Amino acid sequence: MKILIILPNWLGDAIMATPAIELLAQHYPNARFTFVGSYVSIEALKHHPLCQRAIVDETKKASSRLVATYKLAKELGEFSLAVSFRNQIHASLLLRFTNTVLCIARASWHSKLLLSHTPRIKTDKHLVEQYSQLAMINSDTFDGNSPALKLYIEPKSFEKPTLGINAGATYGSAKRWYPERFAEVASAFHKEYDILIFGGPNEVAMAQEIEDNLIKLGVKNFTNIAGKTDIKSLCANIAGCSLFITNDSGPMHVAAAYQVPTVAIFGPTKYKETSQWKNEKSSIVRKEMKCSPCMKRECPLGHHECMKNIQASEVIEEIKNLF
């Protein structure tokens, strides 16, 4: 059975869609997937054993996205089932242009106009549950239970227990705790763990700041790989960690997929919707604020107190509690 999946754009969201994909694989034992999505989502999910094709959607770069979407649809051909986890008009158009009869997407004006199944999914639950409900809307056997996150990239093996530090968050500065505080936390555990500093290409300076602070604190057993990993090696390195300290971010969900013990620092985002899903050893550090969750990329009030009020000592204590 050929199933087309339009993946979410963000790494974390794509990983939170993996339980829904596993449910589809269980429900349709002969399923074969075609994934279409952003570069990061494809690189993370293309290793699924049932994935036959994985295509990076570059239609946005075309002079006419409508024409490019039509051409991509004709290249893909018809499917037995198509599901879009991306609530966007060109995603709906892509499904429609494939001539697939059974097409599923969250209710919107364009999906209702173009597709066969457009359920209204309430947003008062975890995003994993929303995605699972969407994918299984045509099934009468789904009991509402979503499995754990799942990635198929082999974890890296480290010689010593390793503490991963991820101070970045691609969404924006409002989600980022402070490099000097990450360094303080890492310093408190450097005798038990080697330290691995993560970061994307745009977070190299932030990672360097953590490194500089670690040196000031007399810590030497660290490695800085910020800007030096692709998506596959990022996932492999996180998967090999014994402990992970992170902001609300894509790497946080990678850690959850591999059941890496994690303490996540939340500020302006909806922790009940995007916290780690079914990670047996995970914890959140956050402050209840009148202005949160604002869901803004940058603090609209300019004070950033949802993050500023979280002290390194609180995160250190939460790590101790985790074990």
Rosetta blueprint (number, residue, H / E / L):
1 M L
2 K E
3 I E
4 L E
5 I E
6 I E
7 L L
8 P L
9 N L
10 W L
11 L H
12 G H
13 D H
14 A H
15 I H
16 M H
17 A L
18 T H
19 P H
20 A H
21 I H
22 E H
23 L H
24 L H
25 A H
26 Q H
27 H H
28 Y L
29 P L
30 N L
31 A L
32 R E
33 F E
34 T E
35 F E
36 V E
37 G E
38 S L
39 Y H
40 V H
41 S H
42 I H
43 E H
44 A H
45 L H
46 K L
47 H L
48 H L
49 P L
50 L L
51 C E
52 Q E
53 R E
54 A E
55 I E
56 V E
57 D L
58 E L
59 T H
60 K H
61 K H
62 A L
63 S L
64 S L
65 R H
66 L H
67 V H
68 A H
69 T H
70 Y H
71 K H
72 L H
73 A H
74 K H
75 E H
76 L H
77 G L
78 E L
79 F L
80 S L
81 L E
82 A E
83 V E
84 S E
85 F L
86 R L
87 N L
88 Q L
89 I H
90 H H
91 A H
92 S H
93 L H
94 L H
95 L H
96 R H
97 F H
98 T L
99 N L
100 T L
101 V L
102 L L
103 C E
104 I E
105 A E
106 R L
107 A L
108 S L
109 W H
110 H H
111 S H
112 K H
113 L H
114 L H
115 L L
116 S L
117 H E
118 T L
119 P L
120 R L
121 I L
122 K L
123 T L
124 D L
125 K L
126 H L
127 L H
128 V H
129 E H
130 Q H
131 Y H
132 S H
133 Q H
134 L H
135 A H
136 M L
137 I L
138 N L
139 S L
140 D L
141 T L
142 F L
143 D L
144 G L
145 N L
146 S L
147 P L
148 A L
149 L L
150 K L
151 L L
152 Y L
153 I L
154 E L
155 P L
156 K L
157 S L
158 F L
159 E L
160 K L
161 P L
162 T E
163 L E
164 G E
165 I E
166 N E
167 A L
168 G L
169 A L
170 T L
171 Y L
172 G L
173 S H
174 A H
175 K H
176 R L
177 W L
178 Y L
179 P H
180 E H
181 R H
182 F H
183 A H
184 E H
185 V H
186 A H
187 S H
188 A H
189 F L
190 H L
191 K L
192 E L
193 Y L
194 D E
195 I E
196 L E
197 I E
198 F E
199 G L
200 G L
201 P H
202 N H
203 E H
204 V H
205 A H
206 M H
207 A H
208 Q H
209 E H
210 I H
211 E H
212 D H
213 N H
214 L H
215 I H
216 K H
217 L L
218 G L
219 V L
220 K L
221 N L
222 F E
223 T E
224 N E
225 I L
226 A L
227 G L
228 K L
229 T L
230 D L
231 I H
232 K H
233 S H
234 L H
235 C H
236 A H
237 N H
238 I H
239 A H
240 G L
241 C L
242 S L
243 L E
244 F E
245 I E
246 T E
247 N E
248 D L
249 S L
250 G H
251 P H
252 M H
253 H H
254 V H
255 A H
256 A H
257 A H
258 Y L
259 Q L
260 V L
261 P L
262 T E
263 V E
264 A E
265 I E
266 F L
267 G L
268 P L
269 T L
270 K L
271 Y H
272 K H
273 E H
274 T H
275 S L
276 Q L
277 W L
278 K L
279 N L
280 E L
281 K L
282 S E
283 S E
284 I E
285 V E
286 R L
287 K L
288 E L
289 M L
290 K L
291 C L
292 S L
293 P L
294 C L
295 M L
296 K L
297 R L
298 E L
299 C L
300 P L
301 L L
302 G L
303 H L
304 H L
305 E H
306 C H
307 M H
308 K H
309 N L
310 I L
311 Q L
312 A H
313 S H
314 E H
315 V H
316 I H
317 E H
318 E H
319 I H
320 K H
321 N H
322 L H
323 F L
